[in-house]
Amino acid sequence: MRADAVGDRANWWLGVVQFTTSRATAEPASRAERQQWTRLAVVALDSAFEDGDLPARHIAGRKANLTLALPRFGAPTDFSETLRPDDVARACLNEVRMSPEEAVSTRWEYRAEDVGIMRDLRAVRNQVVPALGLA
């Protein structure tokens, strides 16, 4: 597959994921609708990963953000069994090879660092901050 076609597939998946997660967290929605949209969002994320179109790090971060958004409506596991906060947080931290203790003790300020380090820290932060919110 050509590189631009792979990028198009990733963008297509991102559109599906964005739409389904926004519906899963939208108000008003019945509990049954929210559960269906949440399950569809999780299936879309898992499918995008299995197809090789979105990386595991991206999937873990999206699941963490969805898991963080759902508690205002009920326990995340009420909507999808796979959104157990501890498991989702662990997946995020595993993607950046950090322990919970390291994540908590890290200063997430990167203004004084060079651009390359800032980008790396930002990518790690995008995984760790949602994971800490779930802890």
BADREN-321400 format. One record per residue (C-alpha): x, y, z; residue number from 1. Coordinates in Angstrom, 3 decimals. Layout:
<rs>
r X X Y Y Z Z torkol NUM
...
</rs>
This chain:
<rs>
r X 0.000 Y 0.000 Z 0.000 torkol 1
r X 1.311 Y 3.481 Z -0.829 torkol 2
r X 2.203 Y 5.814 Z 2.054 torkol 3
r X -0.525 Y 8.315 Z 1.157 torkol 4
r X -3.114 Y 5.524 Z 1.111 torkol 5
r X -1.978 Y 4.437 Z 4.586 torkol 6
r X -2.345 Y 8.034 Z 5.779 torkol 7
r X -5.827 Y 8.192 Z 4.269 torkol 8
r X -6.808 Y 5.021 Z 6.136 torkol 9
r X -5.479 Y 6.433 Z 9.405 torkol 10
r X -7.425 Y 9.629 Z 8.850 torkol 11
r X -10.544 Y 7.629 Z 8.034 torkol 12
r X -10.183 Y 5.664 Z 11.277 torkol 13
r X -9.582 Y 8.886 Z 13.213 torkol 14
r X -12.833 Y 10.260 Z 11.796 torkol 15
r X -14.726 Y 7.147 Z 12.858 torkol 16
r X -13.145 Y 7.205 Z 16.316 torkol 17
r X -13.798 Y 10.911 Z 16.794 torkol 18
r X -17.433 Y 10.571 Z 15.769 torkol 19
r X -18.139 Y 7.522 Z 17.927 torkol 20
r X -16.368 Y 8.869 Z 21.015 torkol 21
r X -18.152 Y 12.200 Z 20.713 torkol 22
r X -21.500 Y 10.386 Z 20.528 torkol 23
r X -20.524 Y 8.186 Z 23.497 torkol 24
r X -19.937 Y 11.267 Z 25.638 torkol 25
r X -22.637 Y 13.557 Z 24.223 torkol 26
r X -25.629 Y 14.799 Z 26.127 torkol 27
r X -28.419 Y 13.936 Z 26.088 torkol 28
r X -28.235 Y 10.235 Z 25.379 torkol 29
r X -29.966 Y 7.270 Z 26.910 torkol 30
r X -27.856 Y 4.780 Z 28.819 torkol 31
r X -28.407 Y 2.200 Z 26.070 torkol 32
r X -27.326 Y 4.652 Z 23.341 torkol 33
r X -24.241 Y 5.662 Z 25.302 torkol 34
r X -23.345 Y 2.014 Z 25.811 torkol 35
r X -23.718 Y 1.267 Z 22.092 torkol 36
r X -21.635 Y 4.280 Z 21.041 torkol 37
r X -18.958 Y 3.467 Z 23.614 torkol 38
r X -18.726 Y -0.138 Z 22.470 torkol 39
r X -18.551 Y 0.992 Z 18.858 torkol 40
r X -15.757 Y 3.451 Z 19.713 torkol 41
r X -13.764 Y 0.679 Z 21.398 torkol 42
r X -14.311 Y -1.675 Z 18.448 torkol 43
r X -13.200 Y 1.080 Z 16.050 torkol 44
r X -10.042 Y 1.702 Z 18.080 torkol 45
r X -9.213 Y -1.987 Z 18.290 torkol 46
r X -9.906 Y -2.482 Z 14.572 torkol 47
r X -7.727 Y 0.472 Z 13.589 torkol 48
r X -4.891 Y -1.020 Z 15.612 torkol 49
r X -5.403 Y -4.549 Z 14.274 torkol 50
r X -5.426 Y -3.219 Z 10.701 torkol 51
r X -2.121 Y -1.460 Z 11.394 torkol 52
r X -3.555 Y 1.975 Z 10.681 torkol 53
r X -3.190 Y 3.494 Z 14.169 torkol 54
r X -0.343 Y 2.782 Z 16.604 torkol 55
r X -0.866 Y 1.215 Z 20.035 torkol 56
r X 0.195 Y 4.454 Z 21.738 torkol 57
r X -2.603 Y 6.339 Z 20.010 torkol 58
r X -5.156 Y 3.659 Z 20.877 torkol 59
r X -4.142 Y 3.642 Z 24.545 torkol 60
r X -4.417 Y 7.434 Z 24.790 torkol 61
r X -7.826 Y 7.532 Z 23.129 torkol 62
r X -9.160 Y 4.792 Z 25.393 torkol 63
r X -7.809 Y 6.638 Z 28.429 torkol 64
r X -9.503 Y 9.880 Z 27.414 torkol 65
r X -12.777 Y 8.058 Z 26.760 torkol 66
r X -12.496 Y 6.313 Z 30.121 torkol 67
r X -11.905 Y 9.695 Z 31.791 torkol 68
r X -14.959 Y 11.235 Z 30.106 torkol 69
r X -17.467 Y 8.511 Z 30.994 torkol 70
r X -17.674 Y 8.687 Z 34.826 torkol 71
r X -20.073 Y 11.628 Z 34.724 torkol 72
r X -22.577 Y 9.153 Z 33.244 torkol 73
r X -21.633 Y 6.055 Z 35.259 torkol 74
r X -18.749 Y 3.649 Z 35.641 torkol 75
r X -16.801 Y 3.245 Z 32.377 torkol 76
r X -17.204 Y -0.538 Z 32.640 torkol 77
r X -20.984 Y -0.042 Z 32.582 torkol 78
r X -20.541 Y 1.063 Z 28.975 torkol 79
r X -17.699 Y -1.238 Z 27.881 torkol 80
r X -16.145 Y -4.062 Z 29.870 torkol 81
r X -12.749 Y -3.262 Z 28.340 torkol 82
r X -12.599 Y 0.237 Z 29.846 torkol 83
r X -11.377 Y -0.785 Z 33.294 torkol 84
r X -9.528 Y 2.312 Z 34.544 torkol 85
r X -6.596 Y 0.362 Z 36.038 torkol 86
r X -6.104 Y -1.646 Z 32.838 torkol 87
r X -6.418 Y 1.428 Z 30.613 torkol 88
r X -3.937 Y 3.386 Z 32.767 torkol 89
r X -1.518 Y 0.454 Z 32.754 torkol 90
r X -1.714 Y 0.250 Z 28.944 torkol 91
r X -0.821 Y 3.951 Z 28.661 torkol 92
r X 2.130 Y 3.643 Z 31.004 torkol 93
r X 3.326 Y 0.469 Z 29.271 torkol 94
r X 3.392 Y 2.338 Z 25.957 torkol 95
r X 5.913 Y 4.808 Z 27.381 torkol 96
r X 7.657 Y 2.251 Z 29.603 torkol 97
r X 6.965 Y 4.080 Z 32.854 torkol 98
r X 5.955 Y 2.839 Z 36.255 torkol 99
r X 3.146 Y 4.584 Z 38.111 torkol 100
r X 5.742 Y 5.947 Z 40.547 torkol 101
r X 7.809 Y 7.437 Z 37.728 torkol 102
r X 4.722 Y 8.997 Z 36.167 torkol 103
r X 3.674 Y 10.646 Z 39.415 torkol 104
r X 7.149 Y 11.982 Z 40.174 torkol 105
r X 7.895 Y 13.388 Z 36.702 torkol 106
r X 7.712 Y 17.140 Z 36.217 torkol 107
r X 5.743 Y 17.718 Z 33.053 torkol 108
r X 7.267 Y 21.065 Z 32.184 torkol 109
r X 9.229 Y 21.125 Z 28.978 torkol 110
r X 9.728 Y 24.759 Z 28.074 torkol 111
r X 13.405 Y 24.741 Z 29.005 torkol 112
r X 14.221 Y 21.700 Z 26.881 torkol 113
r X 15.277 Y 21.624 Z 23.247 torkol 114
r X 12.643 Y 21.007 Z 20.572 torkol 115
r X 13.338 Y 17.281 Z 20.140 torkol 116
r X 13.114 Y 16.632 Z 23.856 torkol 117
r X 9.957 Y 18.752 Z 24.060 torkol 118
r X 8.293 Y 16.629 Z 21.387 torkol 119
r X 9.285 Y 13.399 Z 23.118 torkol 120
r X 8.055 Y 14.658 Z 26.499 torkol 121
r X 4.786 Y 15.844 Z 24.982 torkol 122
r X 4.207 Y 12.408 Z 23.415 torkol 123
r X 4.888 Y 10.722 Z 26.752 torkol 124
r X 2.745 Y 13.274 Z 28.592 torkol 125
r X -0.191 Y 12.547 Z 26.253 torkol 126
r X -0.092 Y 8.961 Z 27.543 torkol 127
r X 0.703 Y 9.592 Z 31.183 torkol 128
r X -1.654 Y 12.430 Z 32.095 torkol 129
r X -4.822 Y 10.466 Z 31.213 torkol 130
r X -3.368 Y 7.426 Z 32.983 torkol 131
r X -2.789 Y 9.457 Z 36.132 torkol 132
r X -6.351 Y 10.740 Z 35.928 torkol 133
r X -7.561 Y 7.142 Z 36.007 torkol 134
r X -5.383 Y 6.150 Z 38.976 torkol 135
</rs>
